[in-house]
Amino acid sequence: MPLNCNPATFSKKLVSIPIARVQDVTLSAGPILQSQKLQTVQITTASTSHKIDGLEPQTAEQLRRQIMQLAVEVKENDV
């Protein structure tokens, strides 16, 4: 029996976002993630947004806090 694979299923993507560009970090979970007790972190900049899916709530909240803390620190130092 042959194995049919969608190349996107096994792909990885590494994106670096300059912390000074971060405007908002949002936590969300649709019905499927909620059923698995997981969340999505969405990082928004002026031009786009990026998502990290499938994080445990504690990890997602910690990541959100760290990103926002760094973004605030950078903006305070730019003034």
C-alpha positions, 0 to 999 in steps of 0.5 A, spaced: 500 500 500 503 506 497 504 512 502 501 518 499 504 525 503 502 532 502 509 536 502 506 541 506 504 536 511 512 535 513 514 542 511 517 547 516 517 554 516 522 559 520 520 566 520 523 572 524 520 578 526 523 584 529 521 585 536 520 593 534 515 591 529 510 587 534 504 591 535 499 585 538 500 578 541 493 575 541 491 568 544 485 564 541 483 557 540 477 554 535 473 548 537 478 543 535 484 546 539 479 547 545 478 540 545 485 538 545 486 544 550 491 547 546 491 555 543 494 559 538 499 565 539 498 570 533 503 576 533 501 582 529 505 587 526 503 593 522 503 589 515 502 582 517 500 577 522 504 570 524 501 564 528 504 559 532 498 553 533 498 548 538 501 550 544 499 548 551 495 554 554 501 556 560 506 556 554 502 560 550 501 565 555 508 565 557 510 566 550 505 572 549 507 575 556 515 575 553 513 578 547 509 583 549 514 585 555 520 585 549 516 589 545 514 595 550 522 595 552 524 596 545 519 602 544 521 605 551 528 605 549 526 608 542 523 614 545 
